[in-house]
Amino acid sequence: MTLDFLRHPFDDDKLHEECGVFGIFGHAESSAHTALGLHALQHRGQEAAGIVSHDGKYFYTHRALGLVGDNFNSPEIMKKLKGHIAVGHNRYSTTGDTLLRNVQPLFGDFSFGGLAVAHNGNLTNAMDLRKQLIDIGCLFQSTSDTEVIIHLIALSKQTTVEGRLFDALSRVEGAYSLVVLANDTLIGVRDPYGVRPLVMGKLGDATLLASETCAFDIVGAQYVRDIEPGEVVIINKSGIRSLKPFNKVRKRFCIFEYVYFSRPDSISEGKNVYITRQRIGAELAREAPVSADVVVPVPDSGIPGALGYAKESGIPFELGIIRNHYVGRTFIEPSDHVRHLGVKLKHNGNRAMLEGKRVILVDDSIVRGTTSKKIVNLVREAGATEVHMRIASPPTTHSCFYGVDTPTRDQLLAAKYNLAEMAKLIDADSLAFISLDGMYRAVSDENRNNDAPQFCDACFSGEYPIALTDAENAMNGSQKDLFSEIQDV
């Protein structure tokens, strides 16, 4: 090929959430509200989007690769998605390729009728279960771990939809928040550890479920509460029932939701994400002060932390890096020189705020380190005399297996180098991360309980609360490739 699609390096060097889910029961325009909700959750997945609706008799679906606005912008499509119930999904793949057959919600016909499921998270024993299911004759249509749940529901001997769902989920390991549409009913489920988020809202007589509260704001709905870890909510014409069919375990909500994944205007586990990120920045300023003239965020995710750092330190906050929000798909000749120029497609140094200044550069995380090095060099090229990097999360030293697209451990900068080595590699005059205890204090007003951690922080600590069956099988060589080579065209 002479042309190459440029995936912007600033995006490639971030951790990516797998997806966002949305569901609504009891509204005449359920699909339109679902599309709007998915718009608000677009940051959680940009590879594909889908909606399944139900009018009490028939199911209707539209799934496509690409952004919500590119696929649900046609009146003809929206008119076809009839019904008073709908579920929707934004996808960023961590398991399964970016193919149409993997786009959710996944749908199946059962003896009791149709069922659609949208899943946020990752099943850590999906490959193990998939092998067992293939061995007994199950035919898989996708490479998504979510399809395992569909087959387990089909094989269950339970007599109710809820019973089949409970039976299926009793066999899976991992992190999941689900919205399910079946039997004129909307069902929401959160895994026993509550790793991934799920919230409930109200819009008149309609009940909504979503990954984040920002999806309620866009449709004018009111946030009611978080679905609790291990809770199943069943929503239909009879009202709302809450069940807790799983064994109780200690809650381990993903702490990285506060660092990067959630939108700043969302309420996560009762806490405003924007305020929490400012608190993290303030704690970082107390832990890692440095003499400087200006505090500059790496936009956009570093802004709240930089504001907190500036306020706590008394050093002025300035937008020393300007982001171009209108960068689209760019096809370029794949030469090293032009690729280097492509770094400035999305960010540019604001020389008036940087020249001759000692700069504190605040970002939310360092993953591979390639972004940080480019940003530091960009700030130096704009005339900064010193660049001190401050990171509003602890060092990312381990991969995530619970629904986050993380590089392998040998690609994580903090897994390979100490602090001084990392600072040298990214060309910073100094580098500091917030401590794990500091992050806990900012988020929850208490230190980490090392005997029973309050959050899932495996990417920082290496302590995984849920079994990693597939990863362990892969390491010992007992996992074989179960995926065909078929490609959507």
N, C-alpha and C positions, 0 to 999 in steps of 0.2 A: 504493500500500500504506500502511496506517496503522501496521503493525508492521514493525520492521526487526531483522534478526539482528545482534547486536553482536559483531563480531570484536574481541576485546580489543586495545586499542592497544599494550599491552606486547608482545603476540605479533607484531603486524603490523610492528613496528620491529626485527625480528631477521632475520638471514639464516637461511634454512631449507634443510636438506639435502633432496635429492630423495627418497631412499628407503633402505630397508634390505633386504638379501636373506639368505635362509637356505636351506640344503640339507642333506639327510641321506641316507645310503645304508646299508642293512644293518640296519634296526631294524624289528621287527614293529609298533611304534607310531610310525611315522615322521611321520604327520600330526599327532599330538598333540604330539610334540616340536617340530615345525615351528611349530605355533601358539604354544607356550610361547616359542620363540626369537623369534618376531615380537612377542610381548608385550615382551620385553626390548629389542627394537629399535624400539619404538613412537615414541620420540623422533625417529627419522629420517624419519617420515612418518605423518600422521594422517588423510589423506583417504580412503584405501582400503586393503584388504588382500586377499590371495588365496593359495590353496594349490592345487597340482596334485600328485597322488600317482600311483603306478604299482605294480601288483602283479606285473609280469613279463609281463602280457598286455593289461590294460586300463588306461586313464588315467581318473582321477577328478578333478573340479575343483569348487572353490567360490570365487567372487570376489564382493566386495561393497564398497559405499561405506561409509566409517565406520571405527571403531576395531576392533582385533583382538578385544577382549573382547566387543564387541557383535555380532560376526559368527561367531565360532567358540566360542560358549558353549553350543551345543546338542549333546547326545549323538547325536541323529539325524544331524546334519551330520557330526560327526567319524566316526561309524561308516561313513558312505558314502565317506569318503576312505581307501580301503583301500590296502595295499601296504607294501613295505619301502623304498621311495624316495619322497621328497617334496621339492618346492622351494616356497618361499614368498616373499612380497614385501609390504612396506609402501610406500605411495606418498605422496609429496608432489610435486605436479606442477610441473615447470619447463617441459616441453613437452607440449602437449596439455591439453585441458580436464579438469575433474573429472567424467568420465563413466564409466559402467560399461564401455563398450567400450575404455577406456584402462587398466582395472585389470589388473595383472599378477599372476602370470605369463601371458604371451601364449602361445597354443598353436596349432600348425599340424599338419596331416596331410601327410606327405611320402611319396615312393615307398618309403622305408625304414621308415616308421612315424610315430608321433607324436613331437613335440618341443615342450617347454615351456621358455621362457626368462624369467628375471627379471633386471633390469638396474638397477644403481645407477650413475648418472652422466649424461652428456649427450653426444650425438654432434654435433659441430660442423659436419658436412657432411650432416646428415640430410635437409634440405630439397632440397639439390642432388641427392642420390641418389634421393630420393622422386620428383622430377620426371623423372629418367632412367627410373625403374622404371614410372611411370605412362605415360610415352611409349611403352613397349614392351608395355603392356597389363596391368600388375599392378593388382590391385584391392585397395585398402587398406580395412580395417575399423575402424581406429583413427586417432587423430591423434598417437599416441605415436611418438617417434623409434625406439623399440625394434623396431617392426614392420618397419623397413627391414632389420634383421638377418634377420628371418624370411624376407623375400622374397629376399634375397641368398643365403641358404642354399638356398632352393628352386631358384634359377637356376644354382647351381654345378654344374659338370660333374664334380666330384670324386666318387669312388666310396664313400668312407667318411663317416660323420657328422663325425668330426674334421676330415677334409679339407675338407668343405663349410663347416664352421665357420671354419677357418683362411682359406679362400678369401673368405668373407663379410667377416671382420674385416680382411682385408688392404685392403679398399676403404673402410673407415670411418675417420673422424678423430674425435678427442675423448677423453673419459674414460669408462671403463667397467670395472665389475666385474660379471661375469655368473655366475649359476648356471643350468645347463642340464640338463634331464632328457630322455634319449633312449636308445632301444635298451637298456633295463635298465641304464643307466649314468648316473652323476652327473658332470657336468663343471663345473669352476670355471675362470674366465679373468679375468686382470687386464691392463689395457692396458699397453703397453710403458713408459709413464712412471710407472705405479703411482700415479696421481693419487688414485683412490678406493681404499678399503681392502677387503681380503678375507683372512680367516684360516681356518685348518684346525684341527679338534679331533677328539678320539676319545672315544667312549662305549662301553666294552666292545669289541665287534667292529665297531661302527658308526663311520663317518667322517662328519664334519660340516663344512660350510662356512658362514661367516656374515660379515656386515659388521663385527661387533665381538665381542670375547671375552666381553662380558657376556651374550651369547646362549648361550654354552656354560655359564656359571655356573648359569643358571636350570634347566638340564636335568641338571646334574651331570657335564658333560663336561669333559675336560681340553684346555686349549689346547696345540697342538702347535707351530705356526709360522705365520708370515704367508705367503700365496701371494706369490711374488716378482713384481715388475713384468715383464710380458711372458710370464708363465708360464701354462701350461695344465695342469691336473691332471685326469686321467681316472680315475674311481673306479668299479669294478665287481667282479664276483665273482672276477676274476683278480688283484685287488689295486689298487694305486695307481701310475699312471704319471705322470711329469712331463715335459712337452715345452716347448721354447722356440722357437716357429716364427717369431717376429717379429725384425726387425732391432733390435739392441741400441741403446738411447739412454740418456741420463743420467736417472736416477730423479728424479721431481719430485712426491713425495707432498704432498698438500694440507696446508699448515701450519695451516689453520683447523680441522682436526680436533682439534688440541690446544687451540685457543682456545674452541671452543663445540660443534662437532657431536658428537663422541664422548661417551659417557657417562663420568663421572669414574672409575668403577670398571673401565673397560676398559683393556686393554694395547694400545697402538697403536704399531706398528713397534718393539716391544720396550720401550716406555716406558709406565709407569703414567701415565694421563692426569691423575689428581688431583694427583700429585706434580709433574708437569710444569707444571700451572697454578699451583701454589704457587711454583714456581721463577720463573715469569713475573711473579707478583706481587712477589716479592722483588727481581727485577731492576728492576721499575718503581719500587719504593721507593728503590733506589739512584740511579736516573736522575732521578726527579722527587719529591724530598722536599719536605715542607711542614709547618710547625708546626700541630699540631692536637691535639685531645683524644681522638678516637675514630676508628677505622677501621670503616666500615660497608659491607657488600656489598649490591649489588642482587641479590636472590635470584631464582633459585637459582644461576644461572650465574656470578655474581660472587663466590661464597663462597670457592672455593679461592684465587683471586687475592688477595682481601682478607686471607685468613689469611697468605699469604706476605708481603704488604705489611706487615701488623701485626707479624709476627715479626721482619722485617728492620729495621723502623723503631723498634720498641720501643713503639709506640703501641697502646693496648688495642683489641682487636677486640670489637665488639658487634653483635648483631642489631638494628639500628636500624630496619629495615623488616621487617614481618611479612607473609608471603605466605599468602593463603587458598588452600589446595590443593583446595578443593571447589567451585570456580567451574565451573558447567556452561553450557549454552547459555542465553542470556538474551535474551528478546524485550522490547524497550523502545520507548516512543514516541520517534521520532527528533528530539527537540528538543535544542538545543545544551546547555541547562542539565542535562538528565538524562544526556546523553552525558558531560559533564564529571564528574558524580557517578560514572559507570561506571568511571572511572579507579581508584577505590578498591575495586572489586569484588575485585581480586586482590592488592593491596598496601596496607598501612596503616603510617603512621609510628608507631614505638614511642617515644612522647613521653618516657618515663622515661630513655631512652638518648640522646635527641637534644636535649632542652631545655637551652638555655644553652651548648651545646657547639660547638666548631669541628670540623666533620665532614669526614673524607676518605671520599668515596663511590667505591667501586670497582665497575666493570662490565667485562664482557668486550669490548664493542665499542660503537661508535656508528654507526648506519646513516643513517637520515633525521634523527635528532636529536629526534623528537617524544617518544619515551619518556624520554630523558634530561631534557628540559625538565620533563616532568610529575613525574619522580622528584625532581628538585632542588626543585621547588616543594612537593612533598609533605613533604620533609625540612625545608624552611623553615617550613612551616605547623605542624610539630611542635615548633618552637622553636629550631632550630639557628641559631647566630649567624653562622656561615660555612659554606659548602659548597664543597669543593674536589673536583672530579671527576678521577678517575684511571682510565685505560682500559688494560686488559691486552692490548691489541693495537695495532698501528700504525693510523693513519687509513685507513679504507676509502674509497679514491678511485676504484676501478674496478669495473665489473660482472664477475661470474663467468659463464663460458660452459661450465663443466665439470660441471654437475650441482647447482648451488646457485641457489636462487631469490633473485636480487639485483635491487634496483631499478635502473632505468636511471641512467646516470651523473649526469644532471641532477637526480636525486632524492637523491643521496648528499651529505650535509652537508659532508664533508671535501673533496669535489671542487669545491665552490663557494666555501668560506670558509677564511680562515686561522685559526690557533689562537685569536687574540684575538677574532675575530668569532664563532667557534663558542662560545667561553666566554660571550660576551654573549648569544647567541641562546638558550642553554640556561639562562641566568640563574645561572651558577656564578661564584664568586669567582676560581677559577682552573681551568684544564683542562690536562691533560697526557696524552699517549699514550706507551706504550713505543716505543722506536725499533725499526726493522726489525732492526738488528744486535743490539739487546738481546733481542728475541724469539728470534733464532737462537741466541744464547748460552744462553738459558734452556732451549731445546729440545734443542740439539745440542752445547753447550759450545764453539762456534766462531762467528765472525762470518760473515755472508753472503759467499759467494764471488760477487762481482758479475759475473765473467766466466762462471761456471757455477753458478748458484744451486742449493742442495741441495734446496730444496722448491719447490712451486708457491705463489707468493705474489702472483699477478697482481692480486688484489683490493687489495693494498697498493702494489704497484710498477708495475702496468700492463704488466708483461712476461709475455706469454702464450707458454708453451712449445709449444702445439699450435695448428695453423692454425685460423683462425676463418672458414672458407669461407662459411657461411650468413650470418653477421653482416656480412661484407664485401659479399656480394651484396645484402643488404638495404639497406646504406648507398648502394650505387651504383644502386639501383633495378632490378636485374635479377632480383630474387626476386618471384615472383607468389604470390598466395594459392592454396594447393592443397587447402584444407580445405573440406568441405561444411558446411552449416548445421544438419545433423540433430542433434537433442538426445534423450538418453535420458529417458523419462518413466515 
